[in-house]
């Protein structure tokens, strides 16, 4: 897919499919499914957020602010 050579319609079709799939996932459509990459990325950010919250909580406890 080379946009400089005029293959814009293929890019537009892929982008439309991506947004339709994302919309289905975000709004709970019965035909939606998570790709393995999307699920792995979601788990990564969930674990990273949990780690950061726990680390910040520990810092606050050590500083006796809570």
C-alpha positions in Angstrom: 0.0 0.0 0.0 1.8 3.1 -1.2 -0.1 6.3 -0.8 2.2 8.3 -2.9 1.4 6.2 -6.0 -2.4 6.8 -5.6 -3.5 3.8 -3.6 -5.7 5.9 -1.4 -8.9 3.9 -1.8 -7.3 0.8 -0.2 -6.0 2.8 2.7 -9.5 4.4 3.1 -11.2 1.0 3.1 -8.8 -0.3 5.8 -9.3 2.7 7.9 -13.1 2.4 7.7 -12.9 -1.3 8.6 -10.7 -0.4 11.6 -13.1 2.3 12.9 -16.1 0.0 12.4 -14.3 -2.8 14.3 -13.2 -0.4 17.1 -16.8 1.0 17.4 -18.2 -2.5 17.7 -15.7 -3.3 20.5 -16.3 -0.1 22.4 -20.1 -0.4 22.2 -20.4 -4.1 22.9 -21.7 -5.3 19.5 -22.3 -9.1 19.6 -20.2 -9.7 16.5 -17.2 -7.9 17.8 -14.0 -9.6 18.9 -10.7 -8.6 20.4 -7.6 -9.3 18.3 -4.7 -10.9 20.1 -2.6 -7.7 19.7 -5.4 -5.5 21.1 -5.9 -7.8 24.1 -2.2 -7.9 24.8 -1.9 -4.1 24.6 -4.9 -3.7 27.0 -3.3 -6.1 29.5 0.0 -4.2 29.3 -1.6 -0.9 30.1 -3.8 -2.4 32.8 -0.7 -3.9 34.5 1.3 -0.7 34.0 -1.4 1.4 35.6 -1.7 -1.0 38.5 2.0 -0.9 39.1 2.2 2.9 39.0 -0.8 3.2 41.4 0.8 0.8 43.8 4.2 2.5 43.6 2.7 5.9 44.2 0.7 4.5 47.1 3.9 3.1 48.6 5.6 6.5 48.2 2.7 8.3 50.0 2.7 5.7 52.9 6.5 6.1 53.3 6.2 9.9 53.3 3.4 9.5 56.0 0.9 11.6 53.8 -1.8 8.9 54.2 
